[in-house]
Amino acid sequence: VSLLVPYEDGARLNELYALGAPISERVDRPDGVLVRALLPYAELRRFAQYLVAEARAETAQSSR
């Protein structure tokens, strides 16, 4: 999934790293940190608010 975590929510980014989820990409942007990670399905709800639009569309399609 692709997640955009605002800098003020850095604790969530730390939680993502603590999960040990493989992070294939990290880009520091003016609006936050964009990461592409293999997030366990059980943790998806926890990070749902940070999903970028493309990832939300993929998730909606895969749940059908």
HTML snippet that shows the backbone in 3Dmol.js (N, CA, C, O; Angstrom):
<script src="https://3Dmol.org/build/3Dmol-min.js"></script>
<div id="view" style="width:600px;height:400px;position:relative"></div>
<script>
const pdb = `
ATOM      1  N   VAL A   1       0.842  -1.177   0.000  1.00  0.00           N
ATOM      2  CA  VAL A   1       0.000   0.000   0.000  1.00  0.00           C
ATOM      3  C   VAL A   1       0.883   1.234   0.000  1.00  0.00           C
ATOM      4  O   VAL A   1       2.052   1.182   0.382  1.00  0.00           O
ATOM      5  N   SER A   2       0.308   2.335  -0.432  1.00  0.00           N
ATOM      6  CA  SER A   2       0.990   3.626  -0.366  1.00  0.00           C
ATOM      7  C   SER A   2       0.317   4.459   0.710  1.00  0.00           C
ATOM      8  O   SER A   2      -0.905   4.612   0.726  1.00  0.00           O
ATOM      9  N   LEU A   3       1.126   4.989   1.601  1.00  0.00           N
ATOM     10  CA  LEU A   3       0.622   5.792   2.711  1.00  0.00           C
ATOM     11  C   LEU A   3       1.305   7.147   2.705  1.00  0.00           C
ATOM     12  O   LEU A   3       2.504   7.241   2.443  1.00  0.00           O
ATOM     13  N   LEU A   4       0.547   8.194   2.994  1.00  0.00           N
ATOM     14  CA  LEU A   4       1.116   9.522   3.175  1.00  0.00           C
ATOM     15  C   LEU A   4       0.861   9.914   4.618  1.00  0.00           C
ATOM     16  O   LEU A   4      -0.272  10.195   5.007  1.00  0.00           O
ATOM     17  N   VAL A   5       1.925   9.930   5.407  1.00  0.00           N
ATOM     18  CA  VAL A   5       1.816  10.227   6.833  1.00  0.00           C
ATOM     19  C   VAL A   5       2.321  11.645   7.066  1.00  0.00           C
ATOM     20  O   VAL A   5       3.502  11.918   6.853  1.00  0.00           O
ATOM     21  N   PRO A   6       1.441  12.559   7.502  1.00  0.00           N
ATOM     22  CA  PRO A   6       1.881  13.925   7.787  1.00  0.00           C
ATOM     23  C   PRO A   6       2.940  13.926   8.890  1.00  0.00           C
ATOM     24  O   PRO A   6       2.951  13.056   9.761  1.00  0.00           O
ATOM     25  N   TYR A   7       3.821  14.913   8.833  1.00  0.00           N
ATOM     26  CA  TYR A   7       4.905  14.976   9.815  1.00  0.00           C
ATOM     27  C   TYR A   7       4.379  15.048  11.246  1.00  0.00           C
ATOM     28  O   TYR A   7       4.999  14.506  12.161  1.00  0.00           O
ATOM     29  N   GLU A   8       3.235  15.714  11.446  1.00  0.00           N
ATOM     30  CA  GLU A   8       2.706  15.819  12.811  1.00  0.00           C
ATOM     31  C   GLU A   8       2.189  14.478  13.341  1.00  0.00           C
ATOM     32  O   GLU A   8       1.926  14.346  14.536  1.00  0.00           O
ATOM     33  N   ASP A   9       2.041  13.486  12.458  1.00  0.00           N
ATOM     34  CA  ASP A   9       1.630  12.142  12.868  1.00  0.00           C
ATOM     35  C   ASP A   9       2.807  11.165  12.802  1.00  0.00           C
ATOM     36  O   ASP A   9       2.627   9.981  12.516  1.00  0.00           O
ATOM     37  N   GLY A  10       3.983  11.663  13.064  1.00  0.00           N
ATOM     38  CA  GLY A  10       5.191  10.848  12.986  1.00  0.00           C
ATOM     39  C   GLY A  10       5.149   9.604  13.862  1.00  0.00           C
ATOM     40  O   GLY A  10       5.802   8.606  13.556  1.00  0.00           O
ATOM     41  N   ALA A  11       4.387   9.656  14.947  1.00  0.00           N
ATOM     42  CA  ALA A  11       4.274   8.481  15.821  1.00  0.00           C
ATOM     43  C   ALA A  11       3.682   7.301  15.056  1.00  0.00           C
ATOM     44  O   ALA A  11       4.056   6.154  15.300  1.00  0.00           O
ATOM     45  N   ARG A  12       2.763   7.574  14.136  1.00  0.00           N
ATOM     46  CA  ARG A  12       2.177   6.501  13.318  1.00  0.00           C
ATOM     47  C   ARG A  12       3.225   5.882  12.406  1.00  0.00           C
ATOM     48  O   ARG A  12       3.230   4.671  12.182  1.00  0.00           O
ATOM     49  N   LEU A  13       4.105   6.713  11.887  1.00  0.00           N
ATOM     50  CA  LEU A  13       5.184   6.193  11.048  1.00  0.00           C
ATOM     51  C   LEU A  13       6.084   5.280  11.877  1.00  0.00           C
ATOM     52  O   LEU A  13       6.521   4.232  11.402  1.00  0.00           O
ATOM     53  N   ASN A  14       6.357   5.679  13.108  1.00  0.00           N
ATOM     54  CA  ASN A  14       7.138   4.824  14.005  1.00  0.00           C
ATOM     55  C   ASN A  14       6.429   3.494  14.247  1.00  0.00           C
ATOM     56  O   ASN A  14       7.075   2.447  14.299  1.00  0.00           O
ATOM     57  N   GLU A  15       5.102   3.530  14.394  1.00  0.00           N
ATOM     58  CA  GLU A  15       4.331   2.297  14.585  1.00  0.00           C
ATOM     59  C   GLU A  15       4.460   1.387  13.365  1.00  0.00           C
ATOM     60  O   GLU A  15       4.558   0.167  13.496  1.00  0.00           O
ATOM     61  N   LEU A  16       4.459   1.994  12.184  1.00  0.00           N
ATOM     62  CA  LEU A  16       4.606   1.217  10.957  1.00  0.00           C
ATOM     63  C   LEU A  16       5.959   0.512  10.932  1.00  0.00           C
ATOM     64  O   LEU A  16       6.040  -0.676  10.621  1.00  0.00           O
ATOM     65  N   TYR A  17       7.013   1.244  11.259  1.00  0.00           N
ATOM     66  CA  TYR A  17       8.344   0.631  11.309  1.00  0.00           C
ATOM     67  C   TYR A  17       8.406  -0.453  12.387  1.00  0.00           C
ATOM     68  O   TYR A  17       9.045  -1.486  12.186  1.00  0.00           O
ATOM     69  N   ALA A  18       7.750  -0.230  13.525  1.00  0.00           N
ATOM     70  CA  ALA A  18       7.767  -1.204  14.618  1.00  0.00           C
ATOM     71  C   ALA A  18       7.077  -2.515  14.229  1.00  0.00           C
ATOM     72  O   ALA A  18       7.412  -3.574  14.758  1.00  0.00           O
ATOM     73  N   LEU A  19       6.119  -2.442  13.310  1.00  0.00           N
ATOM     74  CA  LEU A  19       5.454  -3.661  12.834  1.00  0.00           C
ATOM     75  C   LEU A  19       6.410  -4.567  12.075  1.00  0.00           C
ATOM     76  O   LEU A  19       6.183  -5.770  11.954  1.00  0.00           O
ATOM     77  N   GLY A  20       7.477  -3.974  11.570  1.00  0.00           N
ATOM     78  CA  GLY A  20       8.413  -4.750  10.763  1.00  0.00           C
ATOM     79  C   GLY A  20       7.915  -4.942   9.344  1.00  0.00           C
ATOM     80  O   GLY A  20       8.425  -5.786   8.607  1.00  0.00           O
ATOM     81  N   ALA A  21       6.913  -4.154   8.961  1.00  0.00           N
ATOM     82  CA  ALA A  21       6.374  -4.249   7.602  1.00  0.00           C
ATOM     83  C   ALA A  21       7.447  -3.809   6.610  1.00  0.00           C
ATOM     84  O   ALA A  21       8.047  -2.748   6.778  1.00  0.00           O
ATOM     85  N   PRO A  22       7.693  -4.614   5.580  1.00  0.00           N
ATOM     86  CA  PRO A  22       8.699  -4.230   4.584  1.00  0.00           C
ATOM     87  C   PRO A  22       8.306  -2.926   3.888  1.00  0.00           C
ATOM     88  O   PRO A  22       7.219  -2.815   3.321  1.00  0.00           O
ATOM     89  N   ILE A  23       9.198  -1.952   3.942  1.00  0.00           N
ATOM     90  CA  ILE A  23       8.970  -0.661   3.293  1.00  0.00           C
ATOM     91  C   ILE A  23       9.869  -0.598   2.075  1.00  0.00           C
ATOM     92  O   ILE A  23      11.095  -0.580   2.191  1.00  0.00           O
ATOM     93  N   SER A  24       9.247  -0.566   0.900  1.00  0.00           N
ATOM     94  CA  SER A  24      10.018  -0.597  -0.345  1.00  0.00           C
ATOM     95  C   SER A  24      10.398   0.791  -0.832  1.00  0.00           C
ATOM     96  O   SER A  24      11.294   0.937  -1.664  1.00  0.00           O
ATOM     97  N   GLU A  25       9.722   1.811  -0.318  1.00  0.00           N
ATOM     98  CA  GLU A  25      10.007   3.168  -0.772  1.00  0.00           C
ATOM     99  C   GLU A  25       9.621   4.156   0.315  1.00  0.00           C
ATOM    100  O   GLU A  25       8.622   3.976   1.013  1.00  0.00           O
ATOM    101  N   ARG A  26      10.426   5.203   0.448  1.00  0.00           N
ATOM    102  CA  ARG A  26      10.119   6.297   1.371  1.00  0.00           C
ATOM    103  C   ARG A  26      10.536   7.590   0.696  1.00  0.00           C
ATOM    104  O   ARG A  26      11.667   7.727   0.230  1.00  0.00           O
ATOM    105  N   VAL A  27       9.605   8.540   0.648  1.00  0.00           N
ATOM    106  CA  VAL A  27       9.877   9.838   0.042  1.00  0.00           C
ATOM    107  C   VAL A  27       9.417  10.909   1.019  1.00  0.00           C
ATOM    108  O   VAL A  27       8.247  10.948   1.399  1.00  0.00           O
ATOM    109  N   ASP A  28      10.335  11.775   1.423  1.00  0.00           N
ATOM    110  CA  ASP A  28       9.982  12.901   2.285  1.00  0.00           C
ATOM    111  C   ASP A  28       9.486  14.033   1.395  1.00  0.00           C
ATOM    112  O   ASP A  28      10.217  14.535   0.541  1.00  0.00           O
ATOM    113  N   ARG A  29       8.235  14.427   1.609  1.00  0.00           N
ATOM    114  CA  ARG A  29       7.607  15.469   0.806  1.00  0.00           C
ATOM    115  C   ARG A  29       7.247  16.639   1.708  1.00  0.00           C
ATOM    116  O   ARG A  29       7.286  16.504   2.931  1.00  0.00           O
ATOM    117  N   PRO A  30       6.901  17.777   1.136  1.00  0.00           N
ATOM    118  CA  PRO A  30       6.520  18.924   1.969  1.00  0.00           C
ATOM    119  C   PRO A  30       5.302  18.648   2.859  1.00  0.00           C
ATOM    120  O   PRO A  30       5.181  19.232   3.936  1.00  0.00           O
ATOM    121  N   ASP A  31       4.407  17.768   2.419  1.00  0.00           N
ATOM    122  CA  ASP A  31       3.186  17.493   3.174  1.00  0.00           C
ATOM    123  C   ASP A  31       3.270  16.258   4.067  1.00  0.00           C
ATOM    124  O   ASP A  31       2.298  15.924   4.746  1.00  0.00           O
ATOM    125  N   GLY A  32       4.406  15.579   4.079  1.00  0.00           N
ATOM    126  CA  GLY A  32       4.566  14.405   4.928  1.00  0.00           C
ATOM    127  C   GLY A  32       5.474  13.373   4.294  1.00  0.00           C
ATOM    128  O   GLY A  32       6.182  13.658   3.329  1.00  0.00           O
ATOM    129  N   VAL A  33       5.448  12.175   4.844  1.00  0.00           N
ATOM    130  CA  VAL A  33       6.291  11.083   4.366  1.00  0.00           C
ATOM    131  C   VAL A  33       5.419  10.111   3.577  1.00  0.00           C
ATOM    132  O   VAL A  33       4.434   9.580   4.089  1.00  0.00           O
ATOM    133  N   LEU A  34       5.799   9.891   2.326  1.00  0.00           N
ATOM    134  CA  LEU A  34       5.102   8.934   1.474  1.00  0.00           C
ATOM    135  C   LEU A  34       5.875   7.626   1.540  1.00  0.00           C
ATOM    136  O   LEU A  34       7.062   7.580   1.218  1.00  0.00           O
ATOM    137  N   VAL A  35       5.199   6.571   1.957  1.00  0.00           N
ATOM    138  CA  VAL A  35       5.848   5.261   2.036  1.00  0.00           C
ATOM    139  C   VAL A  35       5.032   4.244   1.259  1.00  0.00           C
ATOM    140  O   VAL A  35       3.805   4.319   1.189  1.00  0.00           O
ATOM    141  N   ARG A  36       5.739   3.304   0.684  1.00  0.00           N
ATOM    142  CA  ARG A  36       5.104   2.146   0.036  1.00  0.00           C
ATOM    143  C   ARG A  36       5.542   0.949   0.866  1.00  0.00           C
ATOM    144  O   ARG A  36       6.734   0.668   0.992  1.00  0.00           O
ATOM    145  N   ALA A  37       4.565   0.250   1.430  1.00  0.00           N
ATOM    146  CA  ALA A  37       4.876  -0.833   2.368  1.00  0.00           C
ATOM    147  C   ALA A  37       3.952  -2.024   2.156  1.00  0.00           C
ATOM    148  O   ALA A  37       2.838  -1.886   1.651  1.00  0.00           O
ATOM    149  N   LEU A  38       4.436  -3.186   2.549  1.00  0.00           N
ATOM    150  CA  LEU A  38       3.609  -4.390   2.589  1.00  0.00           C
ATOM    151  C   LEU A  38       2.996  -4.449   3.982  1.00  0.00           C
ATOM    152  O   LEU A  38       3.590  -4.974   4.923  1.00  0.00           O
ATOM    153  N   LEU A  39       1.818  -3.907   4.085  1.00  0.00           N
ATOM    154  CA  LEU A  39       1.139  -3.800   5.367  1.00  0.00           C
ATOM    155  C   LEU A  39       0.274  -5.034   5.601  1.00  0.00           C
ATOM    156  O   LEU A  39      -0.517  -5.400   4.731  1.00  0.00           O
ATOM    157  N   PRO A  40       0.408  -5.682   6.757  1.00  0.00           N
ATOM    158  CA  PRO A  40      -0.456  -6.828   7.051  1.00  0.00           C
ATOM    159  C   PRO A  40      -1.928  -6.414   6.998  1.00  0.00           C
ATOM    160  O   PRO A  40      -2.289  -5.340   7.478  1.00  0.00           O
ATOM    161  N   TYR A  41      -2.766  -7.258   6.421  1.00  0.00           N
ATOM    162  CA  TYR A  41      -4.187  -6.941   6.270  1.00  0.00           C
ATOM    163  C   TYR A  41      -4.825  -6.559   7.609  1.00  0.00           C
ATOM    164  O   TYR A  41      -5.667  -5.662   7.665  1.00  0.00           O
ATOM    165  N   ALA A  42      -4.429  -7.230   8.667  1.00  0.00           N
ATOM    166  CA  ALA A  42      -4.996  -6.965   9.991  1.00  0.00           C
ATOM    167  C   ALA A  42      -4.707  -5.545  10.471  1.00  0.00           C
ATOM    168  O   ALA A  42      -5.405  -5.039  11.349  1.00  0.00           O
ATOM    169  N   GLU A  43      -3.697  -4.904   9.912  1.00  0.00           N
ATOM    170  CA  GLU A  43      -3.312  -3.551  10.322  1.00  0.00           C
ATOM    171  C   GLU A  43      -3.851  -2.474   9.384  1.00  0.00           C
ATOM    172  O   GLU A  43      -3.646  -1.285   9.627  1.00  0.00           O
ATOM    173  N   LEU A  44      -4.528  -2.873   8.333  1.00  0.00           N
ATOM    174  CA  LEU A  44      -4.979  -1.919   7.324  1.00  0.00           C
ATOM    175  C   LEU A  44      -5.892  -0.844   7.903  1.00  0.00           C
ATOM    176  O   LEU A  44      -5.735   0.335   7.587  1.00  0.00           O
ATOM    177  N   ARG A  45      -6.834  -1.237   8.739  1.00  0.00           N
ATOM    178  CA  ARG A  45      -7.761  -0.257   9.330  1.00  0.00           C
ATOM    179  C   ARG A  45      -7.004   0.784  10.159  1.00  0.00           C
ATOM    180  O   ARG A  45      -7.351   1.965  10.143  1.00  0.00           O
ATOM    181  N   ARG A  46      -5.995   0.356  10.863  1.00  0.00           N
ATOM    182  CA  ARG A  46      -5.212   1.245  11.726  1.00  0.00           C
ATOM    183  C   ARG A  46      -4.554   2.384  10.943  1.00  0.00           C
ATOM    184  O   ARG A  46      -4.392   3.490  11.459  1.00  0.00           O
ATOM    185  N   PHE A  47      -4.177   2.103   9.697  1.00  0.00           N
ATOM    186  CA  PHE A  47      -3.483   3.095   8.879  1.00  0.00           C
ATOM    187  C   PHE A  47      -4.348   3.619   7.728  1.00  0.00           C
ATOM    188  O   PHE A  47      -3.845   4.316   6.847  1.00  0.00           O
ATOM    189  N   ALA A  48      -5.636   3.291   7.731  1.00  0.00           N
ATOM    190  CA  ALA A  48      -6.528   3.624   6.610  1.00  0.00           C
ATOM    191  C   ALA A  48      -6.568   5.116   6.294  1.00  0.00           C
ATOM    192  O   ALA A  48      -6.634   5.492   5.124  1.00  0.00           O
ATOM    193  N   GLN A  49      -6.529   5.960   7.300  1.00  0.00           N
ATOM    194  CA  GLN A  49      -6.624   7.401   7.044  1.00  0.00           C
ATOM    195  C   GLN A  49      -5.426   7.940   6.272  1.00  0.00           C
ATOM    196  O   GLN A  49      -5.486   9.052   5.748  1.00  0.00           O
ATOM    197  N   TYR A  50      -4.347   7.180   6.191  1.00  0.00           N
ATOM    198  CA  TYR A  50      -3.140   7.630   5.494  1.00  0.00           C
ATOM    199  C   TYR A  50      -3.010   7.050   4.086  1.00  0.00           C
ATOM    200  O   TYR A  50      -2.078   7.394   3.360  1.00  0.00           O
ATOM    201  N   LEU A  51      -3.936   6.176   3.697  1.00  0.00           N
ATOM    202  CA  LEU A  51      -3.872   5.596   2.356  1.00  0.00           C
ATOM    203  C   LEU A  51      -3.991   6.694   1.310  1.00  0.00           C
ATOM    204  O   LEU A  51      -4.834   7.582   1.433  1.00  0.00           O
ATOM    205  N   VAL A  52      -3.159   6.638   0.293  1.00  0.00           N
ATOM    206  CA  VAL A  52      -3.282   7.605  -0.797  1.00  0.00           C
ATOM    207  C   VAL A  52      -4.384   7.128  -1.728  1.00  0.00           C
ATOM    208  O   VAL A  52      -4.743   5.951  -1.714  1.00  0.00           O
ATOM    209  N   ALA A  53      -4.915   8.020  -2.526  1.00  0.00           N
ATOM    210  CA  ALA A  53      -6.096   7.745  -3.355  1.00  0.00           C
ATOM    211  C   ALA A  53      -5.940   6.488  -4.199  1.00  0.00           C
ATOM    212  O   ALA A  53      -6.875   5.691  -4.280  1.00  0.00           O
ATOM    213  N   GLU A  54      -4.794   6.289  -4.827  1.00  0.00           N
ATOM    214  CA  GLU A  54      -4.596   5.115  -5.672  1.00  0.00           C
ATOM    215  C   GLU A  54      -4.733   3.840  -4.847  1.00  0.00           C
ATOM    216  O   GLU A  54      -5.331   2.864  -5.301  1.00  0.00           O
ATOM    217  N   ALA A  55      -4.188   3.850  -3.656  1.00  0.00           N
ATOM    218  CA  ALA A  55      -4.246   2.665  -2.800  1.00  0.00           C
ATOM    219  C   ALA A  55      -5.678   2.419  -2.332  1.00  0.00           C
ATOM    220  O   ALA A  55      -6.090   1.265  -2.209  1.00  0.00           O
ATOM    221  N   ARG A  56      -6.439   3.473  -2.069  1.00  0.00           N
ATOM    222  CA  ARG A  56      -7.831   3.304  -1.648  1.00  0.00           C
ATOM    223  C   ARG A  56      -8.632   2.641  -2.755  1.00  0.00           C
ATOM    224  O   ARG A  56      -9.464   1.776  -2.482  1.00  0.00           O
ATOM    225  N   ALA A  57      -8.395   3.032  -3.997  1.00  0.00           N
ATOM    226  CA  ALA A  57      -9.108   2.440  -5.130  1.00  0.00           C
ATOM    227  C   ALA A  57      -8.754   0.964  -5.274  1.00  0.00           C
ATOM    228  O   ALA A  57      -9.631   0.135  -5.518  1.00  0.00           O
ATOM    229  N   GLU A  58      -7.469   0.632  -5.122  1.00  0.00           N
ATOM    230  CA  GLU A  58      -7.033  -0.760  -5.215  1.00  0.00           C
ATOM    231  C   GLU A  58      -7.672  -1.587  -4.111  1.00  0.00           C
ATOM    232  O   GLU A  58      -8.106  -2.713  -4.353  1.00  0.00           O
ATOM    233  N   THR A  59      -7.734  -1.041  -2.901  1.00  0.00           N
ATOM    234  CA  THR A  59      -8.307  -1.751  -1.766  1.00  0.00           C
ATOM    235  C   THR A  59      -9.793  -1.999  -1.999  1.00  0.00           C
ATOM    236  O   THR A  59     -10.288  -3.089  -1.712  1.00  0.00           O
ATOM    237  N   ALA A  60     -10.505  -1.010  -2.511  1.00  0.00           N
ATOM    238  CA  ALA A  60     -11.936  -1.163  -2.769  1.00  0.00           C
ATOM    239  C   ALA A  60     -12.179  -2.240  -3.815  1.00  0.00           C
ATOM    240  O   ALA A  60     -13.114  -3.030  -3.681  1.00  0.00           O
ATOM    241  N   GLN A  61     -11.357  -2.283  -4.850  1.00  0.00           N
ATOM    242  CA  GLN A  61     -11.524  -3.279  -5.897  1.00  0.00           C
ATOM    243  C   GLN A  61     -11.208  -4.678  -5.393  1.00  0.00           C
ATOM    244  O   GLN A  61     -11.888  -5.636  -5.760  1.00  0.00           O
ATOM    245  N   SER A  62     -10.188  -4.807  -4.559  1.00  0.00           N
ATOM    246  CA  SER A  62      -9.786  -6.131  -4.088  1.00  0.00           C
ATOM    247  C   SER A  62     -10.761  -6.698  -3.061  1.00  0.00           C
ATOM    248  O   SER A  62     -10.774  -7.907  -2.830  1.00  0.00           O
ATOM    249  N   SER A  63     -11.579  -5.846  -2.439  1.00  0.00           N
ATOM    250  CA  SER A  63     -12.519  -6.330  -1.432  1.00  0.00           C
ATOM    251  C   SER A  63     -13.849  -6.758  -2.046  1.00  0.00           C
ATOM    252  O   SER A  63     -14.736  -7.231  -1.335  1.00  0.00           O
ATOM    253  N   ARG A  64     -13.993  -6.597  -3.354  1.00  0.00           N
ATOM    254  CA  ARG A  64     -15.250  -6.986  -4.024  1.00  0.00           C
ATOM    255  C   ARG A  64     -15.285  -8.450  -4.314  1.00  0.00           C
ATOM    256  O   ARG A  64     -16.263  -8.947  -4.872  1.00  0.00           O
TER     257      ARG A  64
END
`;
const viewer = $3Dmol.createViewer("view");
viewer.addModel(pdb, "pdb");
viewer.setStyle({}, {cartoon: {color: "spectrum"}});
viewer.zoomTo();
viewer.render();
</script>
